Amino acid sequence: MHALATAAEALASTTRKTQKLEILADYLKSRSVEEAAASAIFFSGHVFPVSSERTLQIGGALVWNVLQELTGKSEAEMSAAYRRYGDTGAAAEELLAGIAPAESTLNVLNAAEVFLAAAKTSGSSAKTNLLRELLRHATALEAKYIVKIITGDLRIGVKESLVEEAIARAYDAPLEDVRRANMLLGDIAETLRLAAAGRLASAAMRLFHPLGFMLASPVASAEEAFEYIAAAVVEDKYDGIRAQAHVGGEPRRARLFSRTRDDVTASFPELEEPLAEFPGEVVLDGEIVAWDASAQRALPFTELQKRLGRKKVTDELLRSIPVAYVAFDLLYAGGELLLDRPLRERALLLEALFTQRRPAPSRRVRQGQGKLHFDGEGEPVGSVLRAPQWKAATPTELDQLFERSLARGNEGLMIKDPESPYKPGSRGKWWLKLKRELATLDVVVTAAEYGHGKRAGVLSDVTFAVREGDRLLNVGKAYSGLTDSEIAELTQWFLEHTLADEGWRRQVEPKIVLEVAFNAVMRSDRHESGYALRFPRILRIRTDKSAEEIDTLDRVREIFEKQRV
Ligand code: AMP
């Protein structure tokens, strides 16, 4: 970890790209392949490979509490250090100076292991313990970069493309091959491993070797979607499991790969034959959903879940929870890798492919030892469908489609740029997702904190409460959703209506009412209310509402109970 931190410092101290490249390549070369692979992810500004679904879920407050525990510093000292840098990592280094061990004993892989363990646990106390243990063993400089990696802001002027160049240089591989492998895999660590082993060519497109998946960025509203895409291609967002289908070979077969690139075909045996009916060799992208054939619509994920994790897919399961593969993209067909073609062309080719399918007249889903299987009506059970596409050019059109998607029981919309290439492993603004909110709550702000980075000087992070009788009980903290000018105005108001100044945080008069959206309600021992909103976003300031009119704790409980069914 010491070597990584030293390299990061050197990277931060120069703006010259050639020098950065040299530092990075020298660093990678000096490490074991596994250390270099983990570092490649960190230097690209991520904690886990982009293609992984893992998230750390360690917020600034948790880091802050751990730092306070380790340093024993007062709130005032802590917030003074923070405000000097506007960066928790840099503040951590200063706060830990003279307290942290002087000798480095940590390895990059120790940090990677702790991040993985933290991502796997959900409780904040378990995460706190893990982070405390890690930071306790770190030197002040190492702590600086551990915190920076966690907060996702290295500020060393390195982009993933530079890491690709460094890999090429460190392992003496052609840059083109590195870029191509990373493009196909969507995993910089795996790319580095292949480069180190001289096996980049194995990342070439080959049937039954899954490519990385293109990912979507969330948007909060139809309006926001049009900030990124002018005329959108729109599909329903199906609530199932993402799967890449590979079809071809001799004898002809079909395989389904999950986001983690595992072969999941055995869990969905009824999809094999219908997929194999596509002509030639093809690679499709789509979603496996539990399917109601009579209503021709997807069922909620909870249905599909009943089939997952079962060792054996029994006939009974096949019959009671039929599935469909809803295809929405085409990555490879007719011997051509289609990733660089725009979505509108890939969509036409996918359309054509569906018309060329030749269902074997005797197609039935195989059962057990290869016998034929019918459902009650004698219909084949597994279906392969093309996800219907619409076009939208205005927020109103998008809102209508959104409503219809929800009415069909789907999760919302995927909004895609028709000109976009297929970027494996990348989460950009070419694909956007607009999801149904679980619910919204009207809450009142009880405290405000100074933000990070460019928001270090403004009170942008707000803690908010719901009502229980006369009491206000906090249920969460949000720092996204407001515009800069709203934040500036609120900061002024908070400064003038402070009840207690805790340095980095101010208790404020409970007068500002916000409408917040969130993804779920969780049990929490952090708040007195016993609940915390997951991923809260501020939708708007409710100047039309007073604090007496906000939502109650009963309402929070109700949403909590409802989401469990
Ligand atoms: P989320 O899991 O909320 O991050 O949303 C992204 C996921 O939505 C993708 O990884 C897919 O599994 C899924 N999805 C559902 N419908 C579509 C669609 N029409 N296009 C792309 N992804 C979809």
Boltz pocket constraint, residues with backbone or C-beta under 6 A from the ligand:
constraints:
  - pocket:
      binder: B
      contacts: [[A, 214], [A, 215], [A, 216], [A, 235], [A, 236], [A, 237], [A, 238], [A, 239], [A, 240], [A, 241], [A, 242], [A, 243], [A, 286], [A, 287], [A, 328], [A, 387], [A, 414], [A, 433]]
      max_distance: 6.0
